[in-house]
Amino acid sequence: MANYNFLLQPFRKPKRVRTAFSPTQLLKLEHAFESNHYVVGAERKQLAQGLSLTETQVKVWFQNRRTKHKRMQQEGDSDSKVRRAVRRVTMTAAK
């Protein structure tokens, strides 16, 4: 029996291969992120060319890095709230 599943989705794009950034590329991307969380236009094009990446790869890396940065800030905020609450309880119990 022939398999005609490919006819059901004839315009499906092939699965994209995940980009594996080199340590050097990551270091330069992180350094650029420290300077500016948003890289667009000529700056993004120049960064991509210097790292032998596409502009899309650089754009997506920055999107993901901003998400990570935001999550880390939120986790830090909740950690400091917990520490303050523990300190308050400890000081109250010591009285």
PyMOL Python script that loads the backbone (N, CA, C, O; Angstrom):
from pymol import cmd

cmd.read_pdbstr("""\
ATOM      1  N   MET A   1       0.846  -1.174   0.000  1.00  0.00           N
ATOM      2  CA  MET A   1       0.000   0.000   0.000  1.00  0.00           C
ATOM      3  C   MET A   1       0.897   1.244   0.000  1.00  0.00           C
ATOM      4  O   MET A   1       1.812   1.344   0.817  1.00  0.00           O
ATOM      5  N   ALA A   2       0.646   2.169  -0.888  1.00  0.00           N
ATOM      6  CA  ALA A   2       1.463   3.371  -1.023  1.00  0.00           C
ATOM      7  C   ALA A   2       1.119   4.378   0.076  1.00  0.00           C
ATOM      8  O   ALA A   2      -0.022   4.451   0.534  1.00  0.00           O
ATOM      9  N   ASN A   3       2.127   5.153   0.491  1.00  0.00           N
ATOM     10  CA  ASN A   3       1.950   6.167   1.530  1.00  0.00           C
ATOM     11  C   ASN A   3       1.836   7.533   0.854  1.00  0.00           C
ATOM     12  O   ASN A   3       2.808   8.026   0.282  1.00  0.00           O
ATOM     13  N   TYR A   4       0.654   8.145   0.918  1.00  0.00           N
ATOM     14  CA  TYR A   4       0.412   9.428   0.263  1.00  0.00           C
ATOM     15  C   TYR A   4       0.269  10.566   1.271  1.00  0.00           C
ATOM     16  O   TYR A   4      -0.348  11.586   0.962  1.00  0.00           O
ATOM     17  N   ASN A   5       0.827  10.410   2.465  1.00  0.00           N
ATOM     18  CA  ASN A   5       0.720  11.449   3.501  1.00  0.00           C
ATOM     19  C   ASN A   5       1.324  12.776   3.054  1.00  0.00           C
ATOM     20  O   ASN A   5       0.874  13.842   3.474  1.00  0.00           O
ATOM     21  N   PHE A   6       2.345  12.705   2.201  1.00  0.00           N
ATOM     22  CA  PHE A   6       2.999  13.934   1.757  1.00  0.00           C
ATOM     23  C   PHE A   6       2.038  14.811   0.953  1.00  0.00           C
ATOM     24  O   PHE A   6       2.256  16.019   0.853  1.00  0.00           O
ATOM     25  N   LEU A   7       0.990  14.237   0.383  1.00  0.00           N
ATOM     26  CA  LEU A   7       0.018  15.014  -0.383  1.00  0.00           C
ATOM     27  C   LEU A   7      -0.899  15.837   0.517  1.00  0.00           C
ATOM     28  O   LEU A   7      -1.501  16.813   0.069  1.00  0.00           O
ATOM     29  N   LEU A   8      -1.005  15.444   1.781  1.00  0.00           N
ATOM     30  CA  LEU A   8      -1.884  16.154   2.705  1.00  0.00           C
ATOM     31  C   LEU A   8      -1.339  17.533   3.063  1.00  0.00           C
ATOM     32  O   LEU A   8      -2.114  18.459   3.305  1.00  0.00           O
ATOM     33  N   GLN A   9      -0.025  17.678   3.099  1.00  0.00           N
ATOM     34  CA  GLN A   9       0.602  18.957   3.427  1.00  0.00           C
ATOM     35  C   GLN A   9       1.709  19.249   2.420  1.00  0.00           C
ATOM     36  O   GLN A   9       2.889  19.185   2.764  1.00  0.00           O
ATOM     37  N   PRO A  10       1.345  19.567   1.190  1.00  0.00           N
ATOM     38  CA  PRO A  10       2.365  19.733   0.153  1.00  0.00           C
ATOM     39  C   PRO A  10       3.235  20.976   0.332  1.00  0.00           C
ATOM     40  O   PRO A  10       4.326  21.038  -0.235  1.00  0.00           O
ATOM     41  N   PHE A  11       2.782  21.971   1.107  1.00  0.00           N
ATOM     42  CA  PHE A  11       3.538  23.214   1.237  1.00  0.00           C
ATOM     43  C   PHE A  11       4.269  23.319   2.571  1.00  0.00           C
ATOM     44  O   PHE A  11       4.701  24.404   2.960  1.00  0.00           O
ATOM     45  N   ARG A  12       4.405  22.228   3.252  1.00  0.00           N
ATOM     46  CA  ARG A  12       5.060  22.228   4.556  1.00  0.00           C
ATOM     47  C   ARG A  12       6.562  22.460   4.382  1.00  0.00           C
ATOM     48  O   ARG A  12       7.214  21.807   3.567  1.00  0.00           O
ATOM     49  N   LYS A  13       7.094  23.397   5.159  1.00  0.00           N
ATOM     50  CA  LYS A  13       8.530  23.687   5.107  1.00  0.00           C
ATOM     51  C   LYS A  13       9.299  22.597   5.840  1.00  0.00           C
ATOM     52  O   LYS A  13       8.798  22.027   6.810  1.00  0.00           O
ATOM     53  N   PRO A  14      10.504  22.305   5.385  1.00  0.00           N
ATOM     54  CA  PRO A  14      11.312  21.327   6.124  1.00  0.00           C
ATOM     55  C   PRO A  14      11.702  21.894   7.489  1.00  0.00           C
ATOM     56  O   PRO A  14      11.827  23.108   7.651  1.00  0.00           O
ATOM     57  N   LYS A  15      11.891  21.016   8.458  1.00  0.00           N
ATOM     58  CA  LYS A  15      12.227  21.434   9.812  1.00  0.00           C
ATOM     59  C   LYS A  15      13.578  22.153   9.819  1.00  0.00           C
ATOM     60  O   LYS A  15      14.544  21.692   9.211  1.00  0.00           O
ATOM     61  N   ARG A  16      13.625  23.280  10.510  1.00  0.00           N
ATOM     62  CA  ARG A  16      14.835  24.085  10.590  1.00  0.00           C
ATOM     63  C   ARG A  16      15.836  23.433  11.542  1.00  0.00           C
ATOM     64  O   ARG A  16      15.462  22.891  12.582  1.00  0.00           O
ATOM     65  N   VAL A  17      17.107  23.496  11.168  1.00  0.00           N
ATOM     66  CA  VAL A  17      18.163  22.945  12.007  1.00  0.00           C
ATOM     67  C   VAL A  17      18.515  23.968  13.083  1.00  0.00           C
ATOM     68  O   VAL A  17      18.656  25.156  12.792  1.00  0.00           O
ATOM     69  N   ARG A  18      18.654  23.514  14.309  1.00  0.00           N
ATOM     70  CA  ARG A  18      18.987  24.400  15.432  1.00  0.00           C
ATOM     71  C   ARG A  18      20.408  24.932  15.275  1.00  0.00           C
ATOM     72  O   ARG A  18      21.328  24.175  14.965  1.00  0.00           O
ATOM     73  N   THR A  19      20.584  26.225  15.488  1.00  0.00           N
ATOM     74  CA  THR A  19      21.896  26.851  15.394  1.00  0.00           C
ATOM     75  C   THR A  19      22.696  26.562  16.655  1.00  0.00           C
ATOM     76  O   THR A  19      22.219  26.773  17.770  1.00  0.00           O
ATOM     77  N   ALA A  20      23.910  26.082  16.467  1.00  0.00           N
ATOM     78  CA  ALA A  20      24.821  25.859  17.596  1.00  0.00           C
ATOM     79  C   ALA A  20      25.870  26.967  17.546  1.00  0.00           C
ATOM     80  O   ALA A  20      26.763  26.947  16.699  1.00  0.00           O
ATOM     81  N   PHE A  21      25.758  27.925  18.451  1.00  0.00           N
ATOM     82  CA  PHE A  21      26.695  29.041  18.479  1.00  0.00           C
ATOM     83  C   PHE A  21      28.011  28.597  19.099  1.00  0.00           C
ATOM     84  O   PHE A  21      28.033  27.821  20.054  1.00  0.00           O
ATOM     85  N   SER A  22      29.103  29.096  18.543  1.00  0.00           N
ATOM     86  CA  SER A  22      30.422  28.779  19.096  1.00  0.00           C
ATOM     87  C   SER A  22      30.639  29.623  20.352  1.00  0.00           C
ATOM     88  O   SER A  22      29.962  30.633  20.541  1.00  0.00           O
ATOM     89  N   PRO A  23      31.576  29.219  21.209  1.00  0.00           N
ATOM     90  CA  PRO A  23      31.867  30.029  22.404  1.00  0.00           C
ATOM     91  C   PRO A  23      32.280  31.463  22.051  1.00  0.00           C
ATOM     92  O   PRO A  23      31.930  32.403  22.765  1.00  0.00           O
ATOM     93  N   THR A  24      33.011  31.627  20.970  1.00  0.00           N
ATOM     94  CA  THR A  24      33.432  32.967  20.543  1.00  0.00           C
ATOM     95  C   THR A  24      32.225  33.795  20.122  1.00  0.00           C
ATOM     96  O   THR A  24      32.114  34.965  20.488  1.00  0.00           O
ATOM     97  N   GLN A  25      31.326  33.195  19.359  1.00  0.00           N
ATOM     98  CA  GLN A  25      30.120  33.903  18.938  1.00  0.00           C
ATOM     99  C   GLN A  25      29.287  34.305  20.152  1.00  0.00           C
ATOM    100  O   GLN A  25      28.798  35.432  20.226  1.00  0.00           O
ATOM    101  N   LEU A  26      29.125  33.386  21.100  1.00  0.00           N
ATOM    102  CA  LEU A  26      28.342  33.684  22.303  1.00  0.00           C
ATOM    103  C   LEU A  26      28.961  34.817  23.108  1.00  0.00           C
ATOM    104  O   LEU A  26      28.251  35.685  23.617  1.00  0.00           O
ATOM    105  N   LEU A  27      30.276  34.808  23.222  1.00  0.00           N
ATOM    106  CA  LEU A  27      30.966  35.858  23.965  1.00  0.00           C
ATOM    107  C   LEU A  27      30.715  37.223  23.324  1.00  0.00           C
ATOM    108  O   LEU A  27      30.435  38.201  24.018  1.00  0.00           O
ATOM    109  N   LYS A  28      30.817  37.278  22.003  1.00  0.00           N
ATOM    110  CA  LYS A  28      30.602  38.549  21.299  1.00  0.00           C
ATOM    111  C   LYS A  28      29.133  38.976  21.352  1.00  0.00           C
ATOM    112  O   LYS A  28      28.836  40.165  21.474  1.00  0.00           O
ATOM    113  N   LEU A  29      28.225  38.020  21.261  1.00  0.00           N
ATOM    114  CA  LEU A  29      26.803  38.352  21.367  1.00  0.00           C
ATOM    115  C   LEU A  29      26.472  38.873  22.767  1.00  0.00           C
ATOM    116  O   LEU A  29      25.745  39.857  22.905  1.00  0.00           O
ATOM    117  N   GLU A  30      26.998  38.222  23.799  1.00  0.00           N
ATOM    118  CA  GLU A  30      26.766  38.674  25.181  1.00  0.00           C
ATOM    119  C   GLU A  30      27.344  40.075  25.397  1.00  0.00           C
ATOM    120  O   GLU A  30      26.727  40.914  26.054  1.00  0.00           O
ATOM    121  N   HIS A  31      28.521  40.317  24.843  1.00  0.00           N
ATOM    122  CA  HIS A  31      29.149  41.634  24.977  1.00  0.00           C
ATOM    123  C   HIS A  31      28.278  42.700  24.305  1.00  0.00           C
ATOM    124  O   HIS A  31      28.078  43.784  24.852  1.00  0.00           O
ATOM    125  N   ALA A  32      27.765  42.380  23.120  1.00  0.00           N
ATOM    126  CA  ALA A  32      26.883  43.316  22.415  1.00  0.00           C
ATOM    127  C   ALA A  32      25.604  43.548  23.219  1.00  0.00           C
ATOM    128  O   ALA A  32      25.087  44.665  23.251  1.00  0.00           O
ATOM    129  N   PHE A  33      25.090  42.504  23.867  1.00  0.00           N
ATOM    130  CA  PHE A  33      23.866  42.610  24.667  1.00  0.00           C
ATOM    131  C   PHE A  33      24.086  43.509  25.881  1.00  0.00           C
ATOM    132  O   PHE A  33      23.193  44.263  26.267  1.00  0.00           O
ATOM    133  N   GLU A  34      25.269  43.431  26.479  1.00  0.00           N
ATOM    134  CA  GLU A  34      25.582  44.292  27.628  1.00  0.00           C
ATOM    135  C   GLU A  34      25.511  45.762  27.233  1.00  0.00           C
ATOM    136  O   GLU A  34      25.066  46.604  28.013  1.00  0.00           O
ATOM    137  N   SER A  35      25.954  46.061  26.014  1.00  0.00           N
ATOM    138  CA  SER A  35      25.953  47.442  25.534  1.00  0.00           C
ATOM    139  C   SER A  35      24.560  47.915  25.151  1.00  0.00           C
ATOM    140  O   SER A  35      24.182  49.055  25.422  1.00  0.00           O
ATOM    141  N   ASN A  36      23.796  47.024  24.513  1.00  0.00           N
ATOM    142  CA  ASN A  36      22.495  47.401  23.994  1.00  0.00           C
ATOM    143  C   ASN A  36      21.617  46.160  23.881  1.00  0.00           C
ATOM    144  O   ASN A  36      21.998  45.194  23.220  1.00  0.00           O
ATOM    145  N   HIS A  37      20.461  46.174  24.511  1.00  0.00           N
ATOM    146  CA  HIS A  37      19.565  45.016  24.478  1.00  0.00           C
ATOM    147  C   HIS A  37      18.808  44.901  23.162  1.00  0.00           C
ATOM    148  O   HIS A  37      18.197  43.869  22.883  1.00  0.00           O
ATOM    149  N   TYR A  38      18.846  45.954  22.355  1.00  0.00           N
ATOM    150  CA  TYR A  38      18.156  45.955  21.060  1.00  0.00           C
ATOM    151  C   TYR A  38      19.146  46.320  19.964  1.00  0.00           C
ATOM    152  O   TYR A  38      19.659  47.439  19.930  1.00  0.00           O
ATOM    153  N   VAL A  39      19.414  45.374  19.068  1.00  0.00           N
ATOM    154  CA  VAL A  39      20.337  45.613  17.959  1.00  0.00           C
ATOM    155  C   VAL A  39      19.536  45.516  16.668  1.00  0.00           C
ATOM    156  O   VAL A  39      18.958  44.472  16.366  1.00  0.00           O
ATOM    157  N   VAL A  40      19.504  46.609  15.907  1.00  0.00           N
ATOM    158  CA  VAL A  40      18.722  46.650  14.668  1.00  0.00           C
ATOM    159  C   VAL A  40      19.533  47.290  13.548  1.00  0.00           C
ATOM    160  O   VAL A  40      20.585  47.886  13.780  1.00  0.00           O
ATOM    161  N   GLY A  41      19.025  47.155  12.346  1.00  0.00           N
ATOM    162  CA  GLY A  41      19.579  47.840  11.188  1.00  0.00           C
ATOM    163  C   GLY A  41      21.019  47.491  10.888  1.00  0.00           C
ATOM    164  O   GLY A  41      21.417  46.326  10.902  1.00  0.00           O
ATOM    165  N   ALA A  42      21.793  48.533  10.614  1.00  0.00           N
ATOM    166  CA  ALA A  42      23.188  48.359  10.203  1.00  0.00           C
ATOM    167  C   ALA A  42      24.018  47.681  11.291  1.00  0.00           C
ATOM    168  O   ALA A  42      24.923  46.901  10.995  1.00  0.00           O
ATOM    169  N   GLU A  43      23.704  47.982  12.544  1.00  0.00           N
ATOM    170  CA  GLU A  43      24.455  47.375  13.653  1.00  0.00           C
ATOM    171  C   GLU A  43      24.245  45.858  13.687  1.00  0.00           C
ATOM    172  O   GLU A  43      25.193  45.099  13.889  1.00  0.00           O
ATOM    173  N   ARG A  44      23.002  45.424  13.489  1.00  0.00           N
ATOM    174  CA  ARG A  44      22.712  43.988  13.465  1.00  0.00           C
ATOM    175  C   ARG A  44      23.372  43.327  12.263  1.00  0.00           C
ATOM    176  O   ARG A  44      23.915  42.228  12.374  1.00  0.00           O
ATOM    177  N   LYS A  45      23.326  43.991  11.124  1.00  0.00           N
ATOM    178  CA  LYS A  45      23.940  43.452   9.904  1.00  0.00           C
ATOM    179  C   LYS A  45      25.445  43.294  10.090  1.00  0.00           C
ATOM    180  O   LYS A  45      26.021  42.272   9.717  1.00  0.00           O
ATOM    181  N   GLN A  46      26.070  44.303  10.665  1.00  0.00           N
ATOM    182  CA  GLN A  46      27.518  44.270  10.902  1.00  0.00           C
ATOM    183  C   GLN A  46      27.878  43.167  11.899  1.00  0.00           C
ATOM    184  O   GLN A  46      28.851  42.440  11.697  1.00  0.00           O
ATOM    185  N   LEU A  47      27.108  43.044  12.959  1.00  0.00           N
ATOM    186  CA  LEU A  47      27.355  42.007  13.966  1.00  0.00           C
ATOM    187  C   LEU A  47      27.208  40.620  13.342  1.00  0.00           C
ATOM    188  O   LEU A  47      28.036  39.741  13.577  1.00  0.00           O
ATOM    189  N   ALA A  48      26.162  40.427  12.552  1.00  0.00           N
ATOM    190  CA  ALA A  48      25.928  39.134  11.895  1.00  0.00           C
ATOM    191  C   ALA A  48      27.082  38.785  10.960  1.00  0.00           C
ATOM    192  O   ALA A  48      27.570  37.654  10.969  1.00  0.00           O
ATOM    193  N   GLN A  49      27.513  39.737  10.165  1.00  0.00           N
ATOM    194  CA  GLN A  49      28.620  39.478   9.238  1.00  0.00           C
ATOM    195  C   GLN A  49      29.901  39.162   9.991  1.00  0.00           C
ATOM    196  O   GLN A  49      30.645  38.262   9.599  1.00  0.00           O
ATOM    197  N   GLY A  50      30.164  39.888  11.061  1.00  0.00           N
ATOM    198  CA  GLY A  50      31.368  39.658  11.850  1.00  0.00           C
ATOM    199  C   GLY A  50      31.393  38.300  12.528  1.00  0.00           C
ATOM    200  O   GLY A  50      32.464  37.770  12.824  1.00  0.00           O
ATOM    201  N   LEU A  51      30.215  37.733  12.775  1.00  0.00           N
ATOM    202  CA  LEU A  51      30.119  36.435  13.453  1.00  0.00           C
ATOM    203  C   LEU A  51      29.810  35.290  12.489  1.00  0.00           C
ATOM    204  O   LEU A  51      29.661  34.143  12.911  1.00  0.00           O
ATOM    205  N   SER A  52      29.715  35.601  11.198  1.00  0.00           N
ATOM    206  CA  SER A  52      29.352  34.608  10.169  1.00  0.00           C
ATOM    207  C   SER A  52      27.993  33.973  10.466  1.00  0.00           C
ATOM    208  O   SER A  52      27.815  32.761  10.343  1.00  0.00           O
ATOM    209  N   LEU A  53      27.042  34.818  10.857  1.00  0.00           N
ATOM    210  CA  LEU A  53      25.669  34.388  11.118  1.00  0.00           C
ATOM    211  C   LEU A  53      24.736  35.192  10.224  1.00  0.00           C
ATOM    212  O   LEU A  53      25.138  36.196   9.637  1.00  0.00           O
ATOM    213  N   THR A  54      23.494  34.746  10.126  1.00  0.00           N
ATOM    214  CA  THR A  54      22.505  35.532   9.399  1.00  0.00           C
ATOM    215  C   THR A  54      21.926  36.582  10.346  1.00  0.00           C
ATOM    216  O   THR A  54      22.011  36.455  11.567  1.00  0.00           O
ATOM    217  N   GLU A  55      21.339  37.614   9.758  1.00  0.00           N
ATOM    218  CA  GLU A  55      20.700  38.633  10.595  1.00  0.00           C
ATOM    219  C   GLU A  55      19.556  38.026  11.404  1.00  0.00           C
ATOM    220  O   GLU A  55      19.309  38.428  12.541  1.00  0.00           O
ATOM    221  N   THR A  56      18.867  37.064  10.813  1.00  0.00           N
ATOM    222  CA  THR A  56      17.766  36.400  11.518  1.00  0.00           C
ATOM    223  C   THR A  56      18.275  35.652  12.740  1.00  0.00           C
ATOM    224  O   THR A  56      17.635  35.678  13.792  1.00  0.00           O
ATOM    225  N   GLN A  57      19.417  34.988  12.616  1.00  0.00           N
ATOM    226  CA  GLN A  57      19.983  34.271  13.762  1.00  0.00           C
ATOM    227  C   GLN A  57      20.333  35.244  14.882  1.00  0.00           C
ATOM    228  O   GLN A  57      20.091  34.961  16.055  1.00  0.00           O
ATOM    229  N   VAL A  58      20.902  36.386  14.520  1.00  0.00           N
ATOM    230  CA  VAL A  58      21.254  37.403  15.522  1.00  0.00           C
ATOM    231  C   VAL A  58      19.981  37.973  16.145  1.00  0.00           C
ATOM    232  O   VAL A  58      19.906  38.141  17.362  1.00  0.00           O
ATOM    233  N   LYS A  59      18.994  38.265  15.323  1.00  0.00           N
ATOM    234  CA  LYS A  59      17.723  38.811  15.819  1.00  0.00           C
ATOM    235  C   LYS A  59      17.075  37.860  16.821  1.00  0.00           C
ATOM    236  O   LYS A  59      16.653  38.287  17.896  1.00  0.00           O
ATOM    237  N   VAL A  60      16.996  36.589  16.481  1.00  0.00           N
ATOM    238  CA  VAL A  60      16.365  35.598  17.361  1.00  0.00           C
ATOM    239  C   VAL A  60      17.183  35.415  18.632  1.00  0.00           C
ATOM    240  O   VAL A  60      16.612  35.256  19.711  1.00  0.00           O
ATOM    241  N   TRP A  61      18.516  35.435  18.524  1.00  0.00           N
ATOM    242  CA  TRP A  61      19.358  35.305  19.717  1.00  0.00           C
ATOM    243  C   TRP A  61      19.048  36.453  20.685  1.00  0.00           C
ATOM    244  O   TRP A  61      18.904  36.229  21.887  1.00  0.00           O
ATOM    245  N   PHE A  62      18.947  37.682  20.161  1.00  0.00           N
ATOM    246  CA  PHE A  62      18.651  38.832  21.014  1.00  0.00           C
ATOM    247  C   PHE A  62      17.249  38.729  21.620  1.00  0.00           C
ATOM    248  O   PHE A  62      17.054  39.090  22.780  1.00  0.00           O
ATOM    249  N   GLN A  63      16.275  38.242  20.854  1.00  0.00           N
ATOM    250  CA  GLN A  63      14.927  38.058  21.400  1.00  0.00           C
ATOM    251  C   GLN A  63      14.963  37.078  22.567  1.00  0.00           C
ATOM    252  O   GLN A  63      14.387  37.334  23.625  1.00  0.00           O
ATOM    253  N   ASN A  64      15.641  35.959  22.364  1.00  0.00           N
ATOM    254  CA  ASN A  64      15.737  34.943  23.417  1.00  0.00           C
ATOM    255  C   ASN A  64      16.509  35.469  24.626  1.00  0.00           C
ATOM    256  O   ASN A  64      16.159  35.165  25.766  1.00  0.00           O
ATOM    257  N   ARG A  65      17.552  36.250  24.382  1.00  0.00           N
ATOM    258  CA  ARG A  65      18.374  36.780  25.477  1.00  0.00           C
ATOM    259  C   ARG A  65      17.599  37.798  26.295  1.00  0.00           C
ATOM    260  O   ARG A  65      17.735  37.845  27.518  1.00  0.00           O
ATOM    261  N   ARG A  66      16.776  38.624  25.625  1.00  0.00           N
ATOM    262  CA  ARG A  66      15.941  39.578  26.372  1.00  0.00           C
ATOM    263  C   ARG A  66      14.931  38.840  27.252  1.00  0.00           C
ATOM    264  O   ARG A  66      14.660  39.253  28.379  1.00  0.00           O
ATOM    265  N   THR A  67      14.380  37.749  26.729  1.00  0.00           N
ATOM    266  CA  THR A  67      13.442  36.936  27.510  1.00  0.00           C
ATOM    267  C   THR A  67      14.139  36.351  28.729  1.00  0.00           C
ATOM    268  O   THR A  67      13.587  36.360  29.829  1.00  0.00           O
ATOM    269  N   LYS A  68      15.353  35.842  28.535  1.00  0.00           N
ATOM    270  CA  LYS A  68      16.127  35.280  29.647  1.00  0.00           C
ATOM    271  C   LYS A  68      16.439  36.366  30.676  1.00  0.00           C
ATOM    272  O   LYS A  68      16.330  36.133  31.880  1.00  0.00           O
ATOM    273  N   HIS A  69      16.823  37.542  30.206  1.00  0.00           N
ATOM    274  CA  HIS A  69      17.149  38.661  31.088  1.00  0.00           C
ATOM    275  C   HIS A  69      15.932  39.048  31.940  1.00  0.00           C
ATOM    276  O   HIS A  69      16.051  39.255  33.148  1.00  0.00           O
ATOM    277  N   LYS A  70      14.776  39.140  31.305  1.00  0.00           N
ATOM    278  CA  LYS A  70      13.542  39.496  32.011  1.00  0.00           C
ATOM    279  C   LYS A  70      13.197  38.441  33.061  1.00  0.00           C
ATOM    280  O   LYS A  70      12.827  38.773  34.187  1.00  0.00           O
ATOM    281  N   ARG A  71      13.323  37.163  32.682  1.00  0.00           N
ATOM    282  CA  ARG A  71      13.021  36.071  33.617  1.00  0.00           C
ATOM    283  C   ARG A  71      13.973  36.105  34.811  1.00  0.00           C
ATOM    284  O   ARG A  71      13.548  35.912  35.950  1.00  0.00           O
ATOM    285  N   MET A  72      15.256  36.351  34.555  1.00  0.00           N
ATOM    286  CA  MET A  72      16.241  36.397  35.642  1.00  0.00           C
ATOM    287  C   MET A  72      15.955  37.564  36.579  1.00  0.00           C
ATOM    288  O   MET A  72      16.120  37.442  37.793  1.00  0.00           O
ATOM    289  N   GLN A  73      15.528  38.691  36.024  1.00  0.00           N
ATOM    290  CA  GLN A  73      15.177  39.838  36.867  1.00  0.00           C
ATOM    291  C   GLN A  73      13.976  39.513  37.751  1.00  0.00           C
ATOM    292  O   GLN A  73      13.963  39.844  38.937  1.00  0.00           O
ATOM    293  N   GLN A  74      12.971  38.866  37.167  1.00  0.00           N
ATOM    294  CA  GLN A  74      11.776  38.519  37.934  1.00  0.00           C
ATOM    295  C   GLN A  74      12.106  37.516  39.030  1.00  0.00           C
ATOM    296  O   GLN A  74      11.584  37.615  40.140  1.00  0.00           O
ATOM    297  N   GLU A  75      12.971  36.550  38.727  1.00  0.00           N
ATOM    298  CA  GLU A  75      13.383  35.575  39.740  1.00  0.00           C
ATOM    299  C   GLU A  75      14.172  36.260  40.846  1.00  0.00           C
ATOM    300  O   GLU A  75      14.019  35.927  42.021  1.00  0.00           O
ATOM    301  N   GLY A  76      15.010  37.211  40.474  1.00  0.00           N
ATOM    302  CA  GLY A  76      15.776  37.967  41.460  1.00  0.00           C
ATOM    303  C   GLY A  76      14.867  38.778  42.358  1.00  0.00           C
ATOM    304  O   GLY A  76      15.095  38.868  43.564  1.00  0.00           O
ATOM    305  N   ASP A  77      13.834  39.371  41.772  1.00  0.00           N
ATOM    306  CA  ASP A  77      12.869  40.142  42.555  1.00  0.00           C
ATOM    307  C   ASP A  77      12.149  39.250  43.553  1.00  0.00           C
ATOM    308  O   ASP A  77      11.975  39.627  44.712  1.00  0.00           O
ATOM    309  N   SER A  78      11.728  38.070  43.111  1.00  0.00           N
ATOM    310  CA  SER A  78      11.007  37.178  44.024  1.00  0.00           C
ATOM    311  C   SER A  78      11.947  36.633  45.095  1.00  0.00           C
ATOM    312  O   SER A  78      11.525  36.433  46.234  1.00  0.00           O
ATOM    313  N   ASP A  79      13.217  36.386  44.753  1.00  0.00           N
ATOM    314  CA  ASP A  79      14.193  35.929  45.745  1.00  0.00           C
ATOM    315  C   ASP A  79      14.402  36.984  46.824  1.00  0.00           C
ATOM    316  O   ASP A  79      14.456  36.658  48.010  1.00  0.00           O
ATOM    317  N   SER A  80      14.520  38.254  46.416  1.00  0.00           N
ATOM    318  CA  SER A  80      14.746  39.306  47.405  1.00  0.00           C
ATOM    319  C   SER A  80      13.508  39.495  48.284  1.00  0.00           C
ATOM    320  O   SER A  80      13.640  39.821  49.463  1.00  0.00           O
ATOM    321  N   LYS A  81      12.315  39.298  47.731  1.00  0.00           N
ATOM    322  CA  LYS A  81      11.090  39.387  48.540  1.00  0.00           C
ATOM    323  C   LYS A  81      11.072  38.293  49.598  1.00  0.00           C
ATOM    324  O   LYS A  81      10.685  38.533  50.741  1.00  0.00           O
ATOM    325  N   VAL A  82      11.486  37.103  49.218  1.00  0.00           N
ATOM    326  CA  VAL A  82      11.533  35.982  50.165  1.00  0.00           C
ATOM    327  C   VAL A  82      12.541  36.289  51.265  1.00  0.00           C
ATOM    328  O   VAL A  82      12.258  36.070  52.443  1.00  0.00           O
ATOM    329  N   ARG A  83      13.722  36.798  50.888  1.00  0.00           N
ATOM    330  CA  ARG A  83      14.751  37.120  51.886  1.00  0.00           C
ATOM    331  C   ARG A  83      14.252  38.178  52.869  1.00  0.00           C
ATOM    332  O   ARG A  83      14.487  38.066  54.072  1.00  0.00           O
ATOM    333  N   ARG A  84      13.560  39.211  52.358  1.00  0.00           N
ATOM    334  CA  ARG A  84      13.025  40.260  53.233  1.00  0.00           C
ATOM    335  C   ARG A  84      11.972  39.684  54.182  1.00  0.00           C
ATOM    336  O   ARG A  84      11.935  40.037  55.361  1.00  0.00           O
ATOM    337  N   ALA A  85      11.128  38.806  53.669  1.00  0.00           N
ATOM    338  CA  ALA A  85      10.087  38.197  54.506  1.00  0.00           C
ATOM    339  C   ALA A  85      10.705  37.329  55.590  1.00  0.00           C
ATOM    340  O   ALA A  85      10.262  37.358  56.738  1.00  0.00           O
ATOM    341  N   VAL A  86      11.726  36.557  55.235  1.00  0.00           N
ATOM    342  CA  VAL A  86      12.408  35.706  56.218  1.00  0.00           C
ATOM    343  C   VAL A  86      13.072  36.579  57.274  1.00  0.00           C
ATOM    344  O   VAL A  86      13.013  36.262  58.462  1.00  0.00           O
ATOM    345  N   ARG A  87      13.700  37.668  56.862  1.00  0.00           N
ATOM    346  CA  ARG A  87      14.360  38.575  57.796  1.00  0.00           C
ATOM    347  C   ARG A  87      13.340  39.170  58.764  1.00  0.00           C
ATOM    348  O   ARG A  87      13.596  39.267  59.965  1.00  0.00           O
ATOM    349  N   ARG A  88      12.163  39.574  58.226  1.00  0.00           N
ATOM    350  CA  ARG A  88      11.113  40.141  59.063  1.00  0.00           C
ATOM    351  C   ARG A  88      10.629  39.130  60.100  1.00  0.00           C
ATOM    352  O   ARG A  88      10.469  39.460  61.276  1.00  0.00           O
ATOM    353  N   VAL A  89      10.400  37.904  59.653  1.00  0.00           N
ATOM    354  CA  VAL A  89       9.931  36.852  60.560  1.00  0.00           C
ATOM    355  C   VAL A  89      10.987  36.561  61.612  1.00  0.00           C
ATOM    356  O   VAL A  89      10.662  36.389  62.786  1.00  0.00           O
ATOM    357  N   THR A  90      12.243  36.505  61.204  1.00  0.00           N
ATOM    358  CA  THR A  90      13.337  36.223  62.132  1.00  0.00           C
ATOM    359  C   THR A  90      13.455  37.328  63.175  1.00  0.00           C
ATOM    360  O   THR A  90      13.625  37.047  64.362  1.00  0.00           O
ATOM    361  N   MET A  91      13.365  38.592  62.735  1.00  0.00           N
ATOM    362  CA  MET A  91      13.480  39.712  63.670  1.00  0.00           C
ATOM    363  C   MET A  91      12.289  39.747  64.624  1.00  0.00           C
ATOM    364  O   MET A  91      12.449  40.060  65.803  1.00  0.00           O
ATOM    365  N   THR A  92      11.108  39.431  64.126  1.00  0.00           N
ATOM    366  CA  THR A  92       9.909  39.410  64.962  1.00  0.00           C
ATOM    367  C   THR A  92      10.016  38.301  66.003  1.00  0.00           C
ATOM    368  O   THR A  92       9.648  38.491  67.162  1.00  0.00           O
ATOM    369  N   ALA A  93      10.515  37.156  65.588  1.00  0.00           N
ATOM    370  CA  ALA A  93      10.658  36.015  66.504  1.00  0.00           C
ATOM    371  C   ALA A  93      11.722  36.286  67.559  1.00  0.00           C
ATOM    372  O   ALA A  93      11.639  35.752  68.665  1.00  0.00           O
ATOM    373  N   ALA A  94      12.720  37.105  67.242  1.00  0.00           N
ATOM    374  CA  ALA A  94      13.813  37.385  68.170  1.00  0.00           C
ATOM    375  C   ALA A  94      13.388  38.357  69.270  1.00  0.00           C
ATOM    376  O   ALA A  94      14.057  38.439  70.299  1.00  0.00           O
ATOM    377  N   LYS A  95      12.306  39.087  69.081  1.00  0.00           N
ATOM    378  CA  LYS A  95      11.862  40.086  70.076  1.00  0.00           C
ATOM    379  C   LYS A  95      11.236  39.465  71.277  1.00  0.00           C
ATOM    380  O   LYS A  95      10.817  40.174  72.192  1.00  0.00           O
TER     381      LYS A  95
END
""", "prot")
cmd.dss("prot")
cmd.show_as("cartoon", "prot")
cmd.util.cbc("prot")
cmd.orient("prot")
